[in-house]
Amino acid sequence: MLQIIDGETYVNGIKMEIETIPEADIAKNLHYINEQITKKQNSVNRLLEQRDELIVHAFKHNFSAITLAKILNLTRQRIYDVLNKYSKEG
């Protein structure tokens, strides 16, 4: 199993440079990395959905699009896009 921790590469718990991974283990390591990417992306997607729901909730409770954009470091247009998305779904 390939892991990168604090910029250091480990294979099955042993420090190793990627260039030294045996050819027989490359496919297994690629598969593992791909699984990890998918899991992390799913987590990010869930967090983004929760954030969007909270934007709608905050807007309903008198937070302005400007305030929300500043808090979240997003554009006002993105805030309005989220609000429009949820108004169409709801």
N, C-alpha and C positions, 0 to 999 in steps of 0.2 A: 504494500500500500504506500502510495506516494503522499507526502505531506510537506508543506512549506510553512515553517514556523519562524517568525522574526527574520525572514529572508534566508534562512538556512533550509536546505532540502534534505529530507529524510525518506528512506525507503525501508518499510517494515521496521521503523524505529531506529535505523542505522543512518547516520549522516552520510549523504552521498550527493554528488553532483549529478544533475540530470544526464549529462553527456556519458556518464558511466553506467547508466541503467542497462542491464543486459537486454539484448534484442527480444529474448523470449518473454520478458516482463513488460515490454512497452505497451502492448495492447491492453493488458490487465490494468496498468496504471492509467492509461487514457480512459478506459471505462470507468474507473474509480473517480477520476477527476470530473468526468462528465456527470456522474451521479451527484457528486458534491455540488456542482454548479446548478443542477436542476433543483436540488433541495434548497439551496440558498436563494435561488431566483423565486421559488414558490414562497419562501418566507418574506422576501422583499415585496412580492405582489400582495400578500396578505396585509403587510404593514401599510402599503400605499392605499389599499381599500379602506382600512381603518382610518387612515388620515383623511381620506376624502369624506367618509361618513362624519368625521368630527368637524370638518370644514362646514358641511351642511348644517350640523347641529349648532355650531358657533354662529353661523350667519343668521339662523332662526332666532338666536338669542342676542341679536343686535351687534354682533361683531361686523365691522364693515369689510368689504373686499380689500381695501387698502391696508387695514390693520392685519387681516389674515395673511396677506401677501408679505407684509413686513415680518411677521412672526415666523413664517415658514420659508422665507427667502424664495418666494415664488413671484411670478408676475400676476398682476390683477387679472389678466386674461386667463391664466391657468385657473385661478379661483372661480371665475365665471364659467369656464368650461366644466369644472367639477359640478358647480351648482346646476348648470343646464343638463348635464348628464343625469343627475339624480332627480331633477324635476320631470324629465321624460320617463324615467323608470318608475317613479312613484306616482 
